Amino acid sequence: QVQLVESGGGLVQPGGSLTLSCAASGSSFSSLAMGWFRQTPGKQRDLVAHMSRSGATIYTPSVKGRFTISGDNAKNTVHLQMNDLKPEDTAVYYCFQSPSVGINYWGQGTQVTVSS
């Protein structure tokens, strides 16, 4: 059974940086896509960054130029470097890795709080 474990969340001041990491365990697979979503209370889970197997990336407009996604398909890891963090980036961040269309593995979520 595949499990994704996230790390790197926490409390940071506005303008600060954090790096989130996500590692899969339980099975080895090649990801069709991997990335990060985030969710705040009472709202839906929204895409933050997405990376396809080819390396192509997509970012939600509000994080472009501040966040960078990277991943290693062979190691089943994905990272999110977050710079110049803003209070509106506060959310629970979830990683996903998708071995094929229609199959998504999710992490348990890690809290990121941006506050002075």
N, C-alpha and C positions, 0 to 999 in steps of 0.2 A: 504494500500500500504506500503510495507516494505521499509524503508530507513536505510542505514548504514551511521553513522556519525563517522569520524575519528578525532583524536586529538593527540597532542604530537609532531608534527613535529617542525622543526626550524633550527636554525644555531648552529653548534657545532664545536669545534676545533678537529683536528685529535687526536685520542686517547680518545675522550670523549664518553659519553653515552646519549642515548635518549630512551624513552619508548613510543611507539605508541599504541593507544587504538582505538577500533572500537566497537560501540554499535549499535544494531538494534532497530528500533522503528516501530510502526505501526501494528505489528503483532507478535505473538509468534510462534516459530517453533523450531523444533529440526534439527540441522545442520548435514548433512551427512559428510561435510568437511568445514573447514574454513582456512583462511590463508591470506598471503600477497604477492602481486606482486609489482614490481617497474618498472618505465619507465623513460628513459632520452630522450631528444628531438631527433627526427629522428630515434628512435629505437623502437623495439617492446616491449610490456609489458612482463616482464619475472618473473617467479615464484621465490620468495625469501624463503618462508617457508609455509608449508602445514601441517595441523593437521586433522586427520580423527576422526570420532566419537569415535573410540576405544582409541584414544589418541596417536596413532602412528604418528610420525613426519617425515617430509622430509625437508631438507634444500639444497639450492643451494650450491655447494662446496665452493664458495668464502666467505660465511658467517658462515660456520660450526665452532663451537667453540666460536663464537663471538655473534651470535644472538640466542635468545630463544623465541619460540612461546608458548603461553599459551592461554587457552580459557575456558569459562564457558558456556556450552550448555544451561543450564537452564536460564541463563541471556542473552543469545545471544550476548556475548562479546568475543572479541579476542584481544590479546595484542602481541606486539613484543618488547622484550627487546633487545636493540642494544648496544653492548659494543665495545670498541676499534675501533671506527668508523674511516673509511679511506675516503680520497677524492673520491675514486671510488664508494663509497656508496651513493654519491649525486644523488638524483632522486626524482621523485614524487612516493610516496608509496600509493598503493591502497589495501584496505582490501576486502575480499569476504567472503560470507557465502553461502553455498549451501545446501538447504533443501532436494534436491533430484537430481538424475542424470539429467543433462541437464538444470537445473535451477540454476542460480547464481545471487546473489545480490551483487552489488558493491558499495563501498563508492565513495566519490567525489574526493578523493586523498588528500594527505598532503605532502608538500614539506619538504624534508630533505636535508640540505646543510652542507657539511663537508669541512671547510676551515679555514685556519689560518689568 
